Amino acid sequence: MTTAAWLQLGFLISALAISTPLLGSYMARVYGGGKAPGDRLFLPVERVIYRICRVDPDREQRWNIYAYSLLAFSAVSVIVLYLQLRLQQHLPLNPDHLVGVPSALSFNTAVSFLTNTNWQNYAGESTMTYLTQMAGLVLHNFVSAAAGAGVAVALIRGLLRRRSDTLGNFWADLTRTTTRVLLPLAFAGAMVLVSQGVVQNFHATKVVTTVEGRHQSIPGGAIASQEAIKNVGQNGGGPYNANAAHPFENPNPITNVFILWMILAIPFALPFTFGKLAGDRKQGYVVLAAMVGLWLVGALIAMPMEARGSPRLTALGADQKVTALQSGGNMEGKESRFGAVGCGLFADSTTGTSTGSINCAHDSMTPIGGAVPLVNIMLGEVTPGGTGSGLYGMLIFALTAVFIAGLMVGRTPEYLGKKIQAAEMKLVVIYLLAVPLVILAFAGASIVMTTPLHSLANHGPHGLTEMVYAFTSQGNNNGSAFGGLAGNTNWFNTTGGIAMLVGRFFLMIPALAIAGSLGRKQPVPASAGTFPTGTPLFAGLLVGVIVIVVGLTYFPVVALGPITEHLIGRY
């Protein structure tokens, strides 16, 4: 890799190192109860919201009531968004006179944005009106991320409380996350993007004449504001079909690095929040170290592989080296303003989180480079994951790790003083197996059925990767597409929607049930046989458990897809 590539990675790591403790400490005060920064500004706004919604924020809920509130809010949200999509031609802010979205695509899109997946089987600039983008999709960018944060905070409370039947209030957690965390960061992010030339207007699509005498359509839209929250909340649904590869969304290397920071800031800060709330920063550092380690390994694989380029082109005499006149590396499906290495870093970061935003075509990456985003999603997006979802996913793996450690030393496993027993481990198993079951079942069915196969642009190992990536992305609520798959069919819209629902609620509900079970327990004092969980040894065990569990689940399909493609060298 070039010096510029190392500087880009180093600058991003430095920015995250500065923001993580600051943002993590701030969120600990937001969720910790009592006074918090910004009370004078935010409390009056929140009181109005509570009064309108008839919510008592001080009335705490049991885990099942917390879950019922989450499900009720989600049910109403998806119905409203579905109707808005179907009826958008009759609503204002439609200067391009776009028609309503077909029923199957409306279902898939409504579920996609409800579940923080933001999978898109459509081109945003030619399908969605400005009102749909702002009042429908962007609204869900806020609340879906806030709901994930609420579940994470509820799980932390369950781990920390003593003989408590309650985990907080869903409506209060949803509101405080939106008003105090997501809105300020999104507003500031939008201002930075506008300063760098990202589009923010209500213009209709303009047809212009190019210097070649041809006609080209130039779309408008409130892009900067949507771009900010799609990355701050790890959503990923771009207003343009090309997503962050579009110059109106991501015009230059400055915005590219800034977008990467927005994607990673909250997920990396939440483990610090966990340590602060637990009163033991070492616990947060362990989780953070595991996240950073896995994310960095992915980056250091994908970036050099893309910089290396295609061996077949090298054999034909093509020069793929970086020079003053060319970006170098594997430039198929890449933007010259970011280069092949920039694609590798962005792909690793956007799939290590639940963002789904892309600045290059993942389908055009080298087999091993393309395997990095696929494996990142298969890990459950805990490297570092989405807003809340990454932290509660990592804590579930931590419970698995202490259970295995407890078996090794012959003691009942404990985490933060709470015994991990059969009830919790049954829920952990549901959490770990529900999504892989749906992914592999739907991908397997699609491979053996004739009609879904017609949607594939490629066959052989690469075609298998395209199919598996699609369901893996939807099942794990990422939303990025590998490409090469025409997903706007009744089969893929329906099965993809089901996969997204399972990936969201079959993880959130078990996580809340685990929180409720642990919250009712009395912590036990540490003894000589207690496995310490605030050490580098436990961080290594945690990473090992993640790799082994995911490897046992997905290795066969990864071996038949990207690994086989790499070995046969047809790229």
Summary of the structure (lengths in Angstrom):
residues: 571
radius of gyration: 23.0
end to end distance: 20.2
largest distance: 79.8
contacts: 2150
relative contact order: 0.12
helix: 66%
strand: 3%
